[in-house]
Amino acid sequence: MRQGWTVRLGQQAEQDYIEILQWTAKTFGKGQAKTYAETVALAIEALDGGPDALGAKARDDIQPGIRTLHVARQGRAGRHLVVFRVAGSTIDVLRLLHDSMDLPRRLPATNDRPS
């Protein structure tokens, strides 16, 4: 296993995270929002071990180099995907998107870098 991975959340992924938690709090309450925040954070933290984390999938069908990891893992429920790209020893988290969304439409162009 490769060591030394850096996981970096892009500006849009950070905004997605805020919006997901605001919606969850409004719809299901603050307690559920806290639980879901932990669920999403655990999925992102799983990438500390590299892009081949259990459940990560190559999604070249969406865009070359794109990978996803579903937040529903380790007995936790969720409907969001961590959408990321590998650049050297860095994992760039581009978006946090609901699994029912049209993913290709919501991703930056291939040559765009996360901010």
C-alpha positions in Angstrom: 0.0 0.0 0.0 1.3 3.4 -0.9 2.0 5.8 1.9 1.8 9.6 2.1 -1.5 10.4 0.5 -2.8 14.0 0.9 -6.6 14.4 0.7 -7.6 17.9 -0.4 -11.2 19.2 -0.5 -11.9 21.6 -3.3 -13.9 24.8 -2.7 -17.0 23.2 -4.4 -16.8 20.1 -2.3 -16.6 22.2 0.8 -19.7 24.1 -0.4 -21.5 20.8 -1.1 -20.7 19.7 2.4 -22.2 22.8 4.0 -25.4 22.6 1.8 -25.8 18.9 2.5 -25.7 19.5 6.3 -28.0 22.5 6.1 -30.6 20.6 4.1 -30.3 17.5 6.5 -30.7 19.7 9.6 -33.7 21.5 8.1 -35.3 18.2 6.9 -34.4 15.7 9.6 -33.1 17.8 12.5 -29.7 18.8 14.0 -29.1 15.4 15.5 -29.3 13.7 12.1 -27.2 16.4 10.5 -24.5 15.7 13.1 -24.7 11.9 12.4 -24.5 12.5 8.6 -21.6 14.9 9.0 -19.7 12.0 10.7 -20.8 9.6 7.9 -19.5 11.9 5.2 -16.3 12.7 7.1 -15.6 9.0 7.6 -15.9 8.4 3.9 -13.5 11.2 3.1 -11.1 10.0 5.8 -11.1 6.5 4.2 -9.2 8.2 1.3 -6.2 8.9 3.6 -5.1 5.3 2.7 -5.2 6.1 -1.0 -7.6 6.1 -3.9 -8.2 2.3 -3.8 -10.1 2.6 -0.5 -12.7 -0.2 -0.1 -15.6 0.6 -2.3 -13.9 3.3 -4.4 -14.7 2.9 -8.1 -13.0 4.2 -11.3 -15.6 6.2 -13.2 -14.0 6.9 -16.6 -17.5 6.7 -18.0 -18.2 10.1 -16.3 -14.8 11.6 -17.1 -11.3 10.3 -17.5 -9.6 9.9 -14.1 -12.7 10.4 -12.0 -13.3 8.0 -9.1 -16.2 7.8 -6.6 -16.7 6.5 -3.1 -20.2 6.1 -1.7 -20.6 7.4 1.9 -22.8 4.5 2.8 -20.2 2.2 4.3 -19.3 0.4 7.6 -23.0 0.1 8.5 -23.8 3.8 7.9 -26.5 4.9 5.6 -26.1 7.7 3.1 -27.0 8.7 -0.4 -23.9 10.8 -1.4 -20.8 10.1 -3.4 -17.4 11.5 -2.8 -16.2 12.4 -6.3 -12.4 12.7 -6.6 -9.4 12.6 -8.9 -5.8 11.6 -8.2 -3.0 14.0 -8.9 0.4 12.5 -8.0 0.2 11.7 -4.3 -2.8 14.0 -3.8 -6.5 13.1 -3.8 -8.6 16.0 -4.9 -12.1 15.8 -3.7 -14.1 17.6 -6.4 -17.7 17.3 -5.2 -20.0 15.6 -2.7 -23.0 14.7 -4.8 -26.3 12.8 -4.2 -26.2 9.5 -5.9 -29.3 10.3 -8.0 -27.7 13.4 -9.6 -26.4 13.6 -13.2 -22.7 13.5 -12.2 -21.1 14.4 -15.5 -23.1 17.7 -15.6 -21.9 18.7 -12.2 -18.2 18.1 -12.6 -15.6 20.7 -13.7 -14.0 20.2 -17.1 -11.1 17.7 -17.2 -8.4 20.4 -17.3 -10.0 22.4 -14.4 -8.3 22.2 -11.0 -10.2 22.4 -7.8 -9.9 25.7 -5.9 
